């Protein structure tokens, strides 16, 4: 692997543009759960284990209609956790790389925690393809609007695992609000904010293509269970004839002539950053 690490460091340093793509594994080194399998999810949420619900069953918009106290216990706990957790040091290293790319950078992530923005990345250069827990929408879609959660507080009874009243309410009609997150079996998600982010990314990609810029895609902690991020990484690397550096401890496999490193996100970033410039 030292050869692959040196090669990856070389292509990252020589690139004109950097696209960072990230899945749940990116947050593990910050202390966030990745909900891998029922056991991993239940370890993070033992109260939900008692109900026998999987992550896919819990992350369903129907709970906001059928049991809003439980729905907001789950999402309120996550909102509080993401707010109080500090992004790990790898974020700062990635940002330092990104800032010196002459053709710029972008982030594409399935994470809803807002940690790239919290770590200092330009919000205008971040695509959150599954939405953000820091933004809300009305459960009834009264005005089809999205608003910043701001200082919205959700108090959760950790023993009963119930959100206490008052629950977050729509800023317009006063009815129940929900996170602006794409859930499973979700026909009500308002994708307007995510769509605007995607358009900015596409404009950047077209500019890179027109300029013949050398792109490197650094992918971190994106698995195959929900392959949205992996597909985006591979498609854009192929489209711009760029290089993909995939950092994943369990699923590092890559297409031909790309680089896969079987490491966790933080360890992978640190090992790449430690390569002397002469070796890269």
SVG drawing of the C-alpha trace seen along z (x, -y; Angstrom):
<svg xmlns="http://www.w3.org/2000/svg" viewBox="-51 -32 63 39">
<polyline fill="none" stroke="black" stroke-width="0.4" points="0.0,0.0 2.8,-2.6 3.1,-2.7 -0.6,-3.4 -0.4,-6.1 2.5,-7.8 0.7,-7.6 -2.5,-9.0 -0.6,-11.9 1.1,-12.7 -2.2,-12.9 -3.9,-15.0 -1.0,-17.5 -0.9,-17.7 -4.6,-18.2 -6.1,-21.5 -9.4,-20.7 -10.5,-18.7 -13.9,-17.0 -14.4,-15.6 -17.1,-13.0 -18.2,-11.5 -20.5,-9.0 -21.3,-8.0 -17.8,-6.7 -16.4,-10.2 -18.1,-11.0 -17.1,-7.9 -13.7,-9.4 -15.6,-12.4 -17.5,-10.0 -20.7,-9.8 -22.5,-6.5 -22.6,-5.1 -25.7,-2.9 -24.0,0.0 -26.4,2.9 -29.1,3.4 -26.6,4.1 -24.7,0.8 -27.9,-1.1 -29.3,0.5 -26.0,-0.1 -26.4,-3.8 -30.1,-3.8 -30.9,-1.0 -34.4,-2.4 -35.1,-1.7 -33.6,1.7 -36.4,2.5 -38.9,1.6 -37.1,3.9 -36.9,1.2 -34.1,0.9 -32.6,-2.4 -34.6,-2.2 -37.8,-1.6 -37.1,-4.4 -36.0,-6.9 -39.5,-7.0 -41.6,-10.2 -44.7,-8.2 -43.5,-8.5 -44.1,-12.3 -47.8,-11.5 -48.2,-8.4 -45.9,-9.1 -44.3,-12.6 -42.8,-12.3 -40.8,-9.2 -39.9,-10.8 -38.5,-13.9 -36.8,-11.9 -34.8,-10.2 -34.1,-13.3 -33.9,-15.6 -31.2,-13.4 -29.2,-13.5 -29.6,-17.2 -28.3,-17.8 -25.4,-15.3 -24.3,-16.8 -24.4,-20.3 -22.2,-19.4 -19.7,-17.1 -16.5,-18.7 -15.5,-17.5 -12.3,-15.5 -8.9,-16.9 -9.2,-15.4 -11.7,-18.0 -9.2,-20.8 -6.5,-18.9 -9.0,-18.4 -9.9,-22.1 -6.2,-23.1 -5.7,-21.0 -8.9,-22.3 -8.1,-26.0 -4.9,-25.8 -6.5,-24.2 -6.4,-26.7 -9.7,-25.5 -11.3,-25.2 -13.1,-22.5 -16.5,-21.0 -18.0,-18.6 -20.6,-16.0 -21.9,-14.2 -24.8,-12.0 -24.3,-13.1 -26.9,-15.3 -24.8,-16.5 -23.5,-19.8 -19.9,-19.1 -18.3,-20.2 -19.8,-23.7 -18.9,-23.5 -15.3,-22.8 -15.1,-25.9 -16.0,-24.7 -17.8,-27.2 -21.6,-26.4 -21.9,-27.4 -19.5,-24.6 -21.2,-21.8 -23.9,-19.4 -25.9,-17.6 -27.7,-15.0 -29.9,-13.7 -30.6,-17.1 -29.6,-18.6 -30.8,-18.1 -30.1,-21.8 -33.0,-22.7 -36.7,-22.1 -39.8,-21.8 -43.5,-21.6 -45.0,-18.1 -48.0,-19.4 -45.9,-21.3 -48.0,-24.4 -45.7,-26.8 -43.2,-24.3 -40.5,-26.2 -37.3,-25.2 -35.9,-27.2 -32.8,-27.1 -33.4,-25.3 -31.3,-28.1 -31.4,-27.7 -34.4,-25.4 -34.2,-23.2 -35.5,-19.6 -35.5,-18.2 -35.4,-14.4 -36.3,-12.2 -33.5,-9.7 -35.2,-7.1 -38.6,-7.1 -37.0,-8.1 -39.7,-10.7 -39.3,-14.3 -40.8,-16.7 -43.3,-19.4 -43.2,-21.8 -42.1,-19.9 -40.7,-21.9 -43.4,-23.7 -43.8,-25.1 -42.6,-28.7 -45.7,-29.6 -48.8,-27.6 -47.8,-26.4 -48.2,-22.7 -45.6,-20.1 -42.2,-20.5 -39.8,-17.8 -36.1,-17.8 -35.4,-18.6 -33.9,-15.1 -34.6,-12.5 -35.9,-9.5 -36.9,-6.1 -40.3,-5.9 -40.3,-9.7 -42.6,-11.3 -42.8,-14.6 -39.1,-15.6 -38.6,-19.1 -35.5,-18.8 -35.3,-22.5 -32.3,-23.3 -30.4,-20.1 -31.3,-20.7 -29.8,-24.2 -26.6,-22.8 -26.5,-20.2 -26.9,-22.9 -23.9,-24.8 -21.8,-21.6 -22.8,-20.9 -21.8,-24.4 -18.4,-23.9 -18.0,-20.5 -18.8,-22.0 -16.2,-24.7 -13.6,-22.2 -14.4,-20.2 -14.2,-23.4 -10.8,-24.3 -9.4,-20.8 -8.7,-21.0 -7.2,-17.9 -9.7,-16.6 -9.0,-14.3 -11.9,-12.8 -11.2,-11.9 -13.9,-9.7 -14.2,-8.9 -16.3,-6.4 -18.9,-5.8 -20.3,-2.2 -22.1,-0.1 -25.4,0.3 -26.7,-3.0 -24.2,-3.6 -25.2,-7.2 -21.8,-8.7 -19.7,-5.9 -21.5,-6.2 -21.1,-10.0 -17.4,-9.6 -16.9,-7.1 -19.1,-8.9 -17.4,-12.3 -13.9,-10.8 -14.7,-9.0 -16.5,-12.0 -13.5,-14.3 -10.9,-11.6 -9.8,-12.3 -8.4,-10.2 -10.4,-8.6 -8.9,-8.0 -11.3,-5.9 -10.6,-5.6 -12.7,-2.9 -11.7,-0.4 -14.1,2.4 -14.9,1.6 -11.9,0.0 -12.4,1.6 -12.1,-0.8 -12.4,-0.7 -9.3,0.0 -6.5,-2.5 -8.0,-4.2 -6.7,-4.0 -8.3,-2.3 -6.9,-2.6 -8.3,-0.2 -8.2,-2.8 -10.6,-4.8 -11.2,-8.4 -9.0,-10.2 -6.2,-7.6 -6.3,-7.8 -6.1,-11.6 -3.3,-11.6 -1.2,-9.1 -1.6,-11.0 -0.7,-14.3 2.4,-12.7 3.9,-11.8 6.9,-14.1 6.6,-16.3 9.7,-14.7 7.9,-11.4 4.8,-12.8"/>
</svg>
